[in-house]
């Protein structure tokens, strides 16, 4: 058994780790899940400037992704609809209506220049073997911006989940700039569907937000939905409105969907109903308003970590500086190597060092002759000297190139290289300013992109009062009680004891002293003489229950006054001790009652009147206060006692 348990534990941990790291949770470094990273890698490999059939991209990506096209195709469509990193051609679905994309064989895509600038740098990208060992795939792209914030993400792993809201790309880059310059910044979500967002409970990437649709109520007899809340489609919005109408929470005549590239849902109102009075009901009972809980969980250095937006921006600001520094240093090294070779070529050809190898008969002698030929020019060659690889390079220069060698052109090329090296040195000395300039360039390109709408914010940030469902819904459910049969409910024939809303609950105190809270019943037996009121916690907090009961053993009367503040639904509680008999249950603050005692020899006082308000309010579980040491025969309650 111990072996089996250890086997299960190990396998479960391996599976959980795999799902968390390699499927569901994006990495902080490049903001991508593995399938997204493999899609972009495939697009970079296939890139020839032209569009590719999505089916071909999916097939190419299957070399790296072990889970098949069923997961690659939808992931590519979602990534393409973000509009940042993939150019689209064809029907990629509609984020407003929820319509799916056309078949992969009919639609085309390619990587955008922006994607290449942000992700693509093979010499700085770590690679690993693909799942079958035939290919090499990127472990992580060296992303220069916080992609995770620009795109957003959600995923459910084993024992944890992530929900990262998308933000405006330009605002994200401006925040990264502000971080580099040591300025303060603040970011709020921005959704592709527009609408409104209340960030009162948004905790820098965690907490929750309230999202709303944009409603046009300029016409009193109809409402137009112009923008959708995040996470909804026109289809889901219409379904929620129809459900609310069937439940009687909205009164509409009809609903039509004219959504294409822009959202337009028309709600025609019923006769006698006007737009302004229907708005709150739409927010309360339909998807026109939703609460979204967010959790910024990412993979950081191989471990799942909950972060904040500020921490992500700071991390990527440092990463941008590191990546740009590495790129500049790499380019500088390549230019120095190129300059070194061009210098050797110039000396080799101009000084006719190649003539010295004509009489040499062995490879070693040839190499030595070339190296010896550069000795007088040691100062021009520099400290690197002439290596065996350099000699190989020089010996491969074709005779045609030697004979057509242009000295002026070579000098100009070397001067250009030296100028670029000097420029790189200047950037390295002022790397933060260079990083800011790089971000400015990306911002300008996004603003010039018409498909991205110039990078303008789509969702309006504000604060709005959350609609209380109980206040919006009408109290038009008649709760009736038949005192003869003891039945309570909406389908009972009898006296109406309360007008309630469908969301209200009912507190019932029975004659035996038990009480419970339930939903509004259609028909339920509660017994004769039951007391029923709406179970509103705020109202009950100021409602005093007065219970007068007769003790089981002695027959003496006791009074108990208490407040009911909490309960578990459908659970039965008791206000009086076991075996006791309830004589009266009342919620009036002030009233009098008369106890009639059982006649006994030498009993001179046969009845006595008491005032309920003379007795203190005690805890719900406290015992009652004995009124008199006399056996009670009956009780008669009087009208409210005016406080006297």
N, C-alpha and C positions, 0 to 999 in steps of 0.2 A: 504493500500500500504506500509506503514511504517513497518508493521508486516512482510509482504512478503519479503521486502528488507532485513530486519534484519535476517530473516530465511535463505535467500540465502547467505548473507554475512557470517553468522556463519557456514553454511554447507560447503561453499567453503573453508573457512579457515581450517576447520577440515579435509576436503579432501586433501587440499594442504599439510597440516602438515603431514598427514598420508603418502602420496606418498613420500615426502621428507625424512622423518625419518625412515619409516618402509618398504620402497621398493627400492628406486632408488639410494640413496646416502649412501656410506659405512661409518661406524663409525671409528673415529680415534683410539679408544681404541684397537680394534682387527682387524681393516682393512677389516671387512666383512659386506656384506649386510645381512639382516635378513634371506633370503633363504639360503645363504651360511652357516650362523651360525647354522641353523637348520639341514642342511645336515651333518655338522661335528658333531653336538651333537648326531644325529642318529647313525653315524658311531662309535662314542665313546660308545654309549649304546649297540650297537650290537657287539662290538669288542670281538672276541674270538680267534684272531690270524689268522683266515681263511678268504678267499675272500667271499664276499656276492654278490648275484645277484643284479645288479643295480635296477631291478624292485622291489626287496624286500626292498632295501634302500629307494626308492621313496615311497613305501607304508608305511614304518615306519615313514618317515619324514612327511607324510600327517597328522599324529597326531598333528603336531605342526604348519604346514603351511596351512593357510586357502585358498590358491589359486589353489590347485590341482596339479596333476602331470605334467601338461603342462608347468609349470614354474620350477618345481623341477628337472626334467630330464635334460633339456638343461643346467641349472645352474650347476648341478653335473658334466656334461661332460666338461664344460669350466673350472671348478675348478680342475678337474682331469688332464686336459691338461696343467695346470701350473706346474705339476709334483712335487710340493713341499709337499703337505699335503695328497694326495690320491694316493695309489698304484693302477695301472690299470692292467686288464687282459682282452684281447679281443680287438675288433676294436672300438676305441674311436674317429674315424675320423682322418682327416689329416689337420693340420693347414696350410700346404703349398698349398694343392689343394682346400681346402674348403669343401672336402667331409664330410658328416655327420657321426655320430657314428651309430653303429649297434643298433638294437632294445634293449631296457633295459633288456629283458629276456635272451639275449645272452652274455652280457658283465658283468664283475665282478669288484668289487673294495673293498678297505679297507683303514682305516686311517693309515698313516705312523707313525713310531716311532717319527719322527720329529714333526709331528702335535701334538702328545700327550705331548711332552716336551714343546712345545711353548704355547699350548692352555689349555691343560687338567689339571685342578686342582679343583675338585668339592667343596672342603672346602673353596676355596677362590673366587668361582664364584657366583655372585648374580643370583638368579633364580626368575622367576615369573610364574603365571598360564598361560597355553596355551590358545588359543583363545576360546576353549570350556570348560575350567576349569577342564578338566580331568587329565592333565599332568602338569609337571613343566618343563620349558625350560630356558636356560641361557639368561639373559638380555644382558650381554657382557662377552666374554672370557677375562681373564687376560693375554693378549698376551705379550710375552717378547721381541718381535722384531717388527719393523715397517712393518707389513705385507702389508699395503696399498702401500708401495713403491716397495716391492719385486714383488707383483702380478700385480699392476696397476688396474685401474677400470674405467668404464665409465657408465654413467646413465643420463637419462633425467627425471627430476621431473617437478613440476609445477612452472614455472617462474625462474627456475635455472637448471643448468646441471653441471656434473663433467666429466673431462677427465684427468685421472692420468696415466701417462706412466709407464710401468714396468721398473724396474732397476735390475741390477745384484745382486743376493742375497748375495754373498760374499762381494761385494762392499758396500752394505747396512750395513752389520754387521761390516765391517771394519770402516765405518763412525760412527757407534754407539760406537765402541771401542774408536775411536779418540775423540769423544765428551766426553766420560767418563774420558779420560786422559787429557782433556783440549787442545787437538791439533786441528789444522784446518783440514777441510775436504770439499770435493766437489763431488757431485754425478751427473752423466749424465745417460740418459735412455739406456737400453739394451733390445733389442727385440728378441723374440724366433726365428724369421724368418731371423735374421742376417741383412745384408745390411750395409748401411752407414747412419750416422746421422750428420747433421750440427746443432750445438747448439749455433750458433751466437746470435739468438734471444730467446734462452731459459733462462727464468728468474727464476731460482731456483724452478722449478716446475710449472711455469706459462709461459705465452708468447706463443711461437710456435717453432717448429723444422721443419727442412727440411730433408726428408728421401729419400734415393735412393736405387735402386737395385744394386747388384754387377754384372757387365757385364764383360764377357771374350771376348776380341777382338783380340786374338792372331792369329786367322784366318781372313784374310782380306775379305773373301767372306761370312762370317757368324758371327753372334753374339750369344753367349750363356749367358743366364741369370742364374747365379749360386745361388744368394740369393735374397730374396724379400724385398721390403720396408714394414715397419709395416703397417698393415691394409689391405694389398693386398693379393690375392691368385693367383696361377698360372692361374686359370680360368679368374679372373678379369683382370689380366695383358694381357693375350692373347686377350681378348675382346677389350681392349683399343687399342692394337696394330692394330688389324683388322679394328677398326673404323677409326684410323688415316690413315691407308693405303687406305681405300675406299675414304677418303676425299682428297687423293693426297698429304698428308703431309709426307708419308713414301713410299719408293719404295722397296717392298719386293717380293720375289718369293714364299715363303711359310713359315709356322710356325708350329713347332711340339713340343709337350709336353711330356717329358720323366721323369717327376717328380714322385718320389716314396717317400723314406725317405729323400732324398736330392733333391733340386730343380735343374732342368735342362730343360730349354726352349730354343729350337734352332730356330733362325731366319735366314732363307736363304735370301740373298739380291739379288735384281734384277741385270741384266747384266749392267755393267758399274757403279754400285754403290758399295762403299767400306765401311767397318765397321767404320773407324774413322769418316767419314763424316756423318754417320747415328746416332752416339751416342747422339749428341746434340738434334736431332729431337726426339729420344726416350724419353729423359728427358723432352723435351718441350711439347710433344703432347700425352704422354701415362702415365700410372700409374707407370712407372719406377722412376718417381720423384713425390713426393707429399709434400704438406705443411700441418702440423697438428697443430692445435691450442689446447693448453692445459690449463686446469683450475683445480687447486688442491683444490677442494671443498669437505669437509668432515663434518660429524656430530661430533662436539666437545662439550661435556657437555650438550648434548641435543639440540644444536643449529647449523644450517649450518654455516660453517666458511671457508673462503678462507685462506689457509696457504701456506707456502713455504716448500721445502724439508728440509731445515736447521731446521725450527721450528718443523717439524715432528720428525726428528732425535733427537733433544734436548728433546722433550716431551717423546719419548720412552726410551731414556737413563735414564731419571729420573724414568720412570715407571718400567724399568727393575730392578733398585736398590730397589724400593718399593716392587715389587713382590717377589724378591729373599729374601729380609729382612723378609717379612711376611711368606714365606715358611720356612725359617730357624727358625724363632720364633715359628711357629706352630709345626715343627718337634721337636724342643727343649722342648716345653711344653708337647708333647706326650711322649717323652723320659723320662722327669722328672716324669710324671704320672706312666709310666711303671716301672721306677726305684723305685719309692715309693711303688708300689704294690709288686715288687719283694723283697724289704726289709722287708715289713710286712709279706710276705709269709715265708721268711727265719726264721724270729724271731718266727712266729706262729708255724712253724714246729719244728725248732731246740730246742726251749725252751719249747716245748710241752704245749703251751697255750691252745690248743684245749682240753686238759685233764680237764681243769677247767670248761668246760661247760656240763660235763656228768651228774652232779647232778641237773642242772638247769631245772625248769619245765615250765617257761614262756619265750617268745621271748625277753621280756625286760631284764629278768635276764641273758639270754644267751649273749645279746649284752653288758650288763654291765660287765659280767665276762671277755669277750674278751678285752674290753677297759681297764679294771683294770689290765689284764695280761700284757699289754704293758707299764704300768707305769714305771717299772724299766728300760725300754729301751727307755725312752723319748729322750735321746740324739741321739740314732741311728735313731729313727723315724723322727726326725727333727721337725721344727716348724709347719708343716701341721697337725701333730697329727693323730689320727685315727677317721675317720668319720663313720657315719652309713652306707654309701655306701661301705666303705672299709671293714666293718664287714660283709656285705652281700657277698662281693667278697670272703672273707676268708672262710666263712661258706659253700660256694659252691665248695670248693676244694674237689675232690673225695678222698676217703680213699686210693684207689690204688695209687694215686699220692703222698699222704703223706708217704705211706710205701716205695715207690720207690724213694723218694726224694734224689737227688744227690747234695750234698753240694758243691763239687768242680765245677760242671757244672753250678750251680746257681751263684757262685762267679764269674766265667768267664763271664757269660752273663751280670752280673751287671758291671763288669770291662769294657766290650765292650760298654755298654751304657754310662758309665761315660766318656770313651775315645771319643765317638761320640759327647757328649755334650760339651766336651772341644774343640773339633774340630769346632763345630758350633759356640761357643763363639769366637774362633779365626777368623772365617769367618765374623761374625757380626762386629768385630772390624775393619776389613779390607774389608768392603763390596764392595768397588769399584774394588779392585783387584780380589775379588771373581767373580764379574759380568764380568770383562774382561776375566777371565779364563773360565767362562761359555760360553761366546761368542766364544772364541778360540775353545772350544770343538765342538760347532755347526758348525763352519767354517770347521773344520777338517772332520766332518761327511759329509758335503755337497761336499767337495773336493774328498772324497772317494766314492761318489755315482756316478756310471757310467751312470745311467739314466739321471742324471742332467749334464752329460758331464764334471764332475769334477768342476762344477760351473764356467767354463771359460766364459769370455765375448764373445758374439756372434756378436755384432754390433760394427763396427769401428767408433770412434768419430773423426770428422775432420771438415774442413771448405771447402766448394766448392762454386764456383760462380754459382749463379742462372742463368739458361739459359733464355735469352730474346727471347720469342716466335717470336717477330717481326724480330729479326736478323736471326733466324734459317729458317723461312719460305721463300720460293722463291717468288719474285715479278713477277709472270707470268700471272696475270689476266689483260687482256687488257680492259681498259675503253675507250669507243668510244663515239664520239659526232657527230651527224648529224646536221650541221649548217643550212641546208635548212628546216628541219622539227622541230628542237629544242629539239630532244630527246637525252637522255644521258643514257648509260648503257652498260652492257657486251653483250647484245643480239642485239645491235643497229649496223646497217651498216653505217659506216662513218669513220672519221679520229680518230686514236688512240691518246688520249690526255694524257694518263698516263699508266704506267705499275705498278700495285699494287699487294699487297698480300691479301689473303682472310681476314686478320685482319685489313686492313686499312679502314679508313673512308674518306668520300669525302665532301669537303666544296665547295658549289656552290653559286656564286654571280650572280644574274640575272640582266637583263637590267633595271628593275624597282627599283634597289637598295636594294632589299631584299636578304638575305642570310640564309643558313641553313646547318647543318651538318647531314649527313645520312650515313647508311651503303652503300656499293657499290650496286647500283641498277641494276636490270636486264634490265629494260627499264622504264625511267621516263621522263616526259616533264619538261624542265627547260626554254624553250623559246630560241629564237635566240639571239646570241651575249653573251651568258652566259660564265662566267669564272669559271673553275673547277680546283681545286688542291687538293692534299692529305691533310687530316686534321691531320697533325702531330704537336702536341703542341710545341715541341722543335723547329721545323723548322718555325712554324708560329710566334713564339716569336721574330724572327728576320726578319719577312716579313712585309713590310709596304704596306698597301693597299691605293691607291690613287683613290679617287672618285671625278669626276667633274660632277656637276649637275646644272640644271637650275631651279631657284626659280619659284614657281607656280604663284605668284601674279605679280612679276616684270619682270620675264624673264631674270634676271641677272644671270651670271655664278658664282658659288662658288666652291672652292676646299677644300676637306677634306682628311687628311692623318692620318691613325690610324693603330693600331695593334690589331688583333683578338687573344685573349688569352684564353677565356673560353666560354663554350656554354652548352646548354642542347640538347641532341640528338632529331632530328626531329622537333625542334621548329624553327619557322620563325622569323628572326630579320630584321630590316631595318637600312641601313647605312645613309639614307637621310631623310629629313623631309617629312611628308605626303603631297602628291600632287606634289612634286618635280619630275623632269625628269632627269634620269641619262644619261649623255652624254658619259662618259668614266669610266671604271674600269680597273685599271692597277696595277701590282705588281712589276714593274721595279723600281729600286732605283733611277735612274736618267733618265729623258727623257723630251723632250719639246713637247708642243702642241700649236696649233694656234686656236684662237677663231675668228669666222667670225660673225660680228655684223649685225643686221637687218638694212638695209638702211633707213635713216630718213633724213628729211631736216636739213641742216647745220651740218650733221655728216661728218667730214673730215676723221677720221681714221675708216676704215671699217673692219680691222682685226688686231690682236695683238698676239704676241708669248710670251709664258711663260715657265718657267722651274719649273717642279714639285718639285725638290729638294730645291728650294728657300723657300719653305713653311714648317713650323714646324709640327712635328708629335704630334697629340693631342689625347685625350681620345676617346674611342669608342662611347660614348654618346654625345661628344661635337659637336657643330654646325660647319658648314663649314665657310671658309674665303672668302668674296666676292672679285672677281678678278677685276671687273670693273662695273661701274654704267651704263652699256649699255646692251640693250636687245640682247641676243645671237640668231643667226640664225642656226649655225652649229659649229662643232669642228673637227679639223683635228690633229691627233696625229703624232708625228715624231719619228724617231728612237732614240735609246739611245744617250744621249747627252754628253758623255765623260767627264762629270764634269765641263764643261765650261759654 
